[in-house]
Amino acid sequence: MKTQKEKGSLLIDKMKNTHYILVLFLVFSCTSNTIFEKPKDIIPKDTMSLLIQDMMIASSARLIKNKNKQTNINYMPFVYEIYKIDSTRFQNSNYYYMTNIDVYEEIFTNAKAALEKRKKDLTELKIKLDSIEKDSLNTLKVKKKERFVEESTFIIDTLKKKQLKKSLLFKKEW
């Protein structure tokens, strides 16, 4: 007959085996190989990248004041309208691309690269416009100075003429 100690060790061995089987079951069942069926009205990858760019801009613009000094405006309906889609179609396409992570990562990488390029271009344009404005202000300042010098020389010339006339008149009287 088995002693109490032997029974305990057999029970522990069975629990270890059960534990190993449970862990293996969880490891194999948790793999993410699930790729859902492609929707009929899926948004193409390139359009999805452009759409995500505009959606990022729209979500960022929510905190910026518009022409009418309003903030917290939801611009997403305008983005959907531009691409002639609805939120359900976007959700279905987004869900499909999320299940295919390689394609989804490519879409976001393209969107991020395009946004960074757009930001760089706009920064360069702003620098050029600022320099043009600065140059035009400098030109105006120079023109104002030149006009002031011309006016002051005219005033000085006028004063000199008056003085000369006075001195001539004074000399004639002598």
C-alpha positions as CSV (number, residue, x, y, z in Angstrom):
1,M,0.0,0.0,0.0
2,K,1.1,3.6,-0.8
3,T,2.0,5.8,2.0
4,Q,0.7,9.3,2.5
5,K,3.9,10.8,1.2
6,E,3.8,8.8,-2.1
7,K,0.2,9.8,-2.7
8,G,1.1,13.5,-2.2
9,S,3.9,13.2,-4.7
10,L,1.7,11.4,-7.3
11,L,-0.9,14.2,-6.9
12,I,1.8,16.9,-7.4
13,D,3.1,15.0,-10.5
14,K,-0.4,14.9,-12.0
15,M,-1.0,18.6,-11.2
16,K,2.3,19.4,-13.0
17,N,1.3,17.4,-16.0
18,T,-2.1,19.1,-16.0
19,H,-0.4,22.5,-15.7
20,Y,1.9,21.8,-18.6
21,I,-1.0,20.7,-20.8
22,L,-3.0,23.8,-19.8
23,V,-0.1,26.1,-20.6
24,L,0.5,24.4,-24.0
25,F,-3.2,24.7,-24.8
26,L,-3.2,28.4,-24.0
27,V,0.0,29.0,-26.1
28,F,-1.4,27.3,-29.2
29,S,-4.9,28.8,-28.9
30,C,-3.7,32.4,-28.4
31,T,-1.9,32.7,-31.7
32,S,-3.3,35.5,-33.8
33,N,-3.6,33.9,-37.2
34,T,-7.1,35.1,-37.6
35,I,-7.6,37.1,-40.8
36,F,-11.1,38.0,-41.4
37,E,-12.9,37.9,-44.7
38,K,-12.2,40.9,-47.0
39,P,-15.2,43.2,-47.0
40,K,-16.9,43.8,-50.4
41,D,-16.6,47.6,-50.1
42,I,-13.0,47.7,-48.7
43,I,-11.1,51.0,-49.0
44,P,-7.9,50.5,-51.0
45,K,-4.6,50.7,-49.2
46,D,-3.5,54.0,-50.8
47,T,-6.8,55.6,-50.2
48,M,-6.8,54.3,-46.6
49,S,-3.4,56.0,-46.1
50,L,-4.7,59.3,-47.4
51,L,-7.8,59.0,-45.3
52,I,-5.8,58.3,-42.2
53,Q,-3.7,61.4,-42.9
54,D,-6.7,63.6,-43.2
55,M,-8.3,62.0,-40.1
56,M,-5.1,62.8,-38.1
57,I,-5.2,66.4,-39.3
58,A,-8.9,66.7,-38.5
59,S,-8.5,65.3,-35.0
60,S,-5.6,67.7,-34.4
61,A,-7.5,70.6,-35.8
62,R,-10.3,70.0,-33.3
63,L,-8.3,72.0,-30.7
64,I,-7.4,74.9,-33.1
65,K,-9.6,78.0,-33.5
66,N,-11.2,78.4,-36.9
67,K,-12.0,81.6,-38.7
68,N,-15.0,82.2,-36.5
69,K,-12.9,81.7,-33.3
70,Q,-14.7,78.4,-32.6
71,T,-12.9,75.3,-31.1
72,N,-13.9,71.7,-30.5
73,I,-15.5,71.2,-33.9
74,N,-15.7,67.6,-35.2
75,Y,-14.2,67.6,-38.7
76,M,-14.5,63.9,-39.2
77,P,-17.8,64.1,-41.1
78,F,-16.1,66.4,-43.6
79,V,-13.3,63.9,-44.1
80,Y,-15.9,61.1,-44.7
81,E,-17.6,63.4,-47.2
82,I,-14.4,64.2,-49.1
83,Y,-13.7,60.5,-49.6
84,K,-17.4,59.7,-50.2
85,I,-17.5,57.0,-47.5
86,D,-19.4,56.6,-44.3
87,S,-18.1,55.7,-40.8
88,T,-19.3,52.1,-41.1
89,R,-17.3,51.5,-44.3
90,F,-14.2,52.9,-42.6
91,Q,-14.7,50.8,-39.5
92,N,-15.1,47.6,-41.6
93,S,-12.0,48.4,-43.7
94,N,-10.0,49.4,-40.6
95,Y,-11.0,46.2,-38.8
96,Y,-9.9,44.1,-41.8
97,Y,-6.6,45.9,-42.1
98,M,-6.0,45.6,-38.3
99,T,-6.3,41.8,-38.6
100,N,-3.6,41.9,-41.3
101,I,-1.0,43.7,-39.3
102,D,1.7,43.9,-42.0
103,V,-0.5,45.8,-44.4
104,Y,-1.9,48.0,-41.5
105,E,1.7,48.9,-40.5
106,E,2.5,49.8,-44.1
107,I,-0.6,52.0,-44.3
108,F,0.4,53.9,-41.2
109,T,4.0,54.2,-42.2
110,N,3.0,55.7,-45.5
111,A,0.6,58.1,-43.7
112,K,3.2,59.2,-41.2
113,A,5.9,59.7,-43.9
114,A,3.5,61.8,-46.0
115,L,2.5,63.9,-43.0
116,E,6.1,64.5,-42.1
117,K,6.9,65.6,-45.7
118,R,3.9,67.9,-45.7
119,K,5.0,69.4,-42.4
120,K,8.5,70.0,-43.8
121,D,7.2,71.6,-46.9
122,L,4.9,73.9,-44.9
123,T,7.7,74.9,-42.6
124,E,9.9,75.8,-45.6
125,L,7.1,77.7,-47.1
126,K,6.5,79.6,-43.9
127,I,10.2,80.5,-43.7
128,K,10.1,81.8,-47.3
129,L,7.0,83.8,-46.7
130,D,8.5,85.3,-43.5
131,S,11.6,86.2,-45.3
132,I,9.7,87.8,-48.1
133,E,7.6,89.8,-45.5
134,K,10.7,90.8,-43.7
135,D,12.4,91.9,-47.0
136,S,9.3,93.9,-47.9
137,L,9.2,95.6,-44.5
138,N,12.9,96.4,-44.8
139,T,12.3,97.9,-48.3
140,L,9.5,100.0,-46.9
141,K,11.7,101.2,-44.1
142,V,14.4,102.1,-46.6
143,K,11.9,104.0,-48.8
144,K,10.6,105.9,-45.7
145,K,14.2,106.8,-44.8
146,E,14.9,108.0,-48.3
147,R,11.7,110.0,-48.4
148,F,12.5,111.5,-45.1
149,V,16.0,112.4,-46.3
150,E,14.6,114.0,-49.5
151,E,12.0,116.0,-47.5
152,S,14.6,117.1,-45.0
153,T,17.0,118.2,-47.8
154,F,14.1,120.0,-49.4
155,I,13.4,121.8,-46.1
156,I,17.1,122.5,-45.7
157,D,17.4,123.8,-49.2
158,T,14.3,126.0,-48.7
159,L,15.8,127.4,-45.5
160,K,19.1,128.0,-47.2
161,K,17.4,129.8,-50.1
162,K,15.5,132.0,-47.6
163,Q,18.7,132.7,-45.8
164,L,20.5,133.5,-49.0
165,K,17.7,135.9,-50.1
166,K,17.9,137.6,-46.7
167,S,21.6,137.9,-46.9
168,L,21.4,139.2,-50.4
169,L,18.8,141.7,-49.5
170,F,20.8,142.7,-46.5
171,K,23.9,143.2,-48.6
172,K,21.9,145.3,-51.1
173,E,20.8,147.5,-48.4
174,W,24.4,148.2,-47.4
